[in-house]
């Protein structure tokens, strides 16, 4: 019995900490930073992720003020990088037609201070399954709905990683 308790305690100590993402008061934003700029490429998905990240940023307390530009140690720049979107068939019927698709939105959030990379989120990936309907317009409507929802989830996940360091 004692060995079981010891084993369970050791498993708890070796966990990865992923469940702590977004919790606590720790942050990877350097102390003394007052302003931040958010940047992304100006194509469709990058622009949507940027708009959602700005919106989510403004809803949070204890984050630096957003500014169009800034310099010095009191300013950071956060860039949405390596954005990729895929919409690929995931399941097929007996005749070989796609009946399910996987929509994925991925990218990284990188923090720069005085043009030096000081933190990276690693890949943030959000995905959902969309089932083919009898009408292609229904499938396209579902794709648009899920794209918007995954964009919101990506921004929330990016801020959680920024605030917790995981």
C-alpha positions in Angstrom: 0.0 0.0 0.0 2.8 2.4 0.8 4.4 1.7 -2.5 1.2 2.6 -4.3 1.0 5.9 -2.6 4.7 6.6 -3.3 4.2 5.7 -6.9 1.1 8.0 -7.3 3.0 10.8 -5.6 6.0 10.4 -7.9 3.7 10.5 -11.0 2.2 13.8 -9.8 5.6 15.3 -9.4 6.7 14.3 -12.9 3.7 15.7 -14.7 4.4 18.1 -17.6 2.4 21.1 -16.2 0.3 21.5 -19.3 -2.8 21.6 -17.2 -1.4 24.8 -15.6 -1.4 26.8 -18.8 -3.0 30.2 -18.3 -3.2 29.8 -14.5 -1.2 31.6 -11.8 0.4 35.0 -11.8 3.7 34.1 -13.6 4.2 35.5 -17.1 7.0 35.5 -19.7 6.6 39.2 -20.3 9.8 40.8 -18.8 9.4 43.0 -15.8 9.2 46.7 -16.5 7.5 46.3 -19.9 4.9 49.0 -20.4 3.9 48.7 -24.0 3.5 46.0 -26.6 2.9 45.8 -30.4 1.1 42.9 -32.0 2.1 42.0 -35.6 1.3 39.5 -38.3 1.4 39.1 -42.0 -1.4 40.8 -43.8 -3.0 37.8 -45.5 -6.5 36.6 -44.5 -5.9 34.1 -41.7 -3.0 36.0 -40.2 -5.0 39.2 -40.1 -7.9 37.4 -38.5 -5.7 35.8 -35.8 -4.1 39.3 -35.2 -7.5 40.9 -34.8 -8.7 38.2 -32.4 -5.5 38.3 -30.4 -5.8 42.1 -30.0 -9.4 41.7 -28.9 -8.5 39.1 -26.3 -5.5 41.1 -25.2 -7.7 44.1 -24.4 -10.1 41.9 -22.3 -7.2 40.9 -20.0 -5.8 42.7 -17.0 -2.1 43.0 -16.2 -0.9 43.1 -19.8 1.1 45.9 -21.3 -0.8 48.6 -23.2 -1.0 48.1 -26.9 0.9 50.6 -28.9 1.5 51.0 -32.6 5.2 51.3 -32.1 7.8 51.6 -29.3 11.4 51.1 -28.5 13.6 50.2 -25.6 13.4 47.8 -22.7 9.9 49.0 -21.8 8.5 47.7 -25.1 7.9 44.2 -26.6 6.8 43.1 -30.0 4.7 40.0 -30.4 4.5 38.4 -33.8 2.2 35.7 -35.1 4.4 33.6 -37.3 4.3 30.4 -39.4 0.5 30.4 -39.7 -0.9 27.5 -41.6 -4.4 26.5 -42.4 -5.5 23.1 -43.7 -8.8 21.6 -44.7 -8.1 18.0 -45.6 -10.3 14.9 -46.1 -10.3 12.7 -43.0 -12.8 10.0 -43.8 -14.4 8.5 -46.9 -17.5 6.6 -47.8 -17.5 3.2 -49.6 -17.3 4.9 -53.0 -14.3 7.0 -52.0 -16.0 10.3 -51.5 -15.0 12.5 -48.6 -17.5 12.5 -45.8 -15.5 14.2 -43.1 -12.8 16.9 -43.2 -10.3 18.1 -40.7 -9.9 21.9 -40.4 -6.7 23.0 -38.6 -5.3 26.4 -37.8 -1.7 26.5 -36.5 0.9 29.1 -35.8 3.4 30.4 -33.3 3.6 33.5 -31.1 7.1 35.0 -30.7 8.1 37.8 -28.4 10.9 40.2 -29.4 12.5 42.9 -27.3 14.8 45.3 -29.1 14.7 43.0 -32.2 15.9 40.0 -30.2 13.8 36.9 -29.8 13.2 36.4 -26.1 10.4 33.8 -26.1 8.4 31.6 -28.4 5.2 29.7 -27.8 6.0 26.7 -29.9 3.3 25.6 -32.3 -0.3 26.3 -31.2 -2.7 24.1 -33.1 -6.4 24.1 -33.1 -8.5 21.7 -35.1 -12.1 20.5 -35.7 -13.9 17.9 -37.8 -16.5 19.0 -40.3 -18.9 16.4 -41.8 -19.9 16.7 -45.4 -23.6 17.5 -45.9 -25.7 16.9 -48.9 -25.4 20.5 -49.9 -21.9 22.0 -50.5 -23.0 25.4 -49.2 -23.8 23.8 -45.8 -20.3 22.4 -45.7 -18.8 25.8 -46.5 -21.0 27.5 -43.9 -19.7 25.0 -41.3 -16.1 25.6 -42.4 -16.6 29.4 -42.0 -18.2 28.9 -38.6 -15.4 26.6 -37.4 -12.7 28.9 -38.8 -14.0 31.8 -36.7 -14.3 29.5 -33.6 -10.8 28.1 -34.0 -9.4 31.6 -34.5 -10.9 32.5 -31.1 -9.5 29.4 -29.5 -6.1 30.0 -31.0 -5.9 33.5 -29.6 -7.0 32.3 -26.1 -4.4 29.5 -26.2 -1.7 32.0 -27.3 -2.5 34.4 -24.4 -2.6 31.5 -21.9 0.9 30.4 -23.0 2.1 34.0 -22.8 0.7 34.5 -19.3 1.9 31.2 -18.0 5.1 30.5 -19.9 4.1 27.0 -21.0 
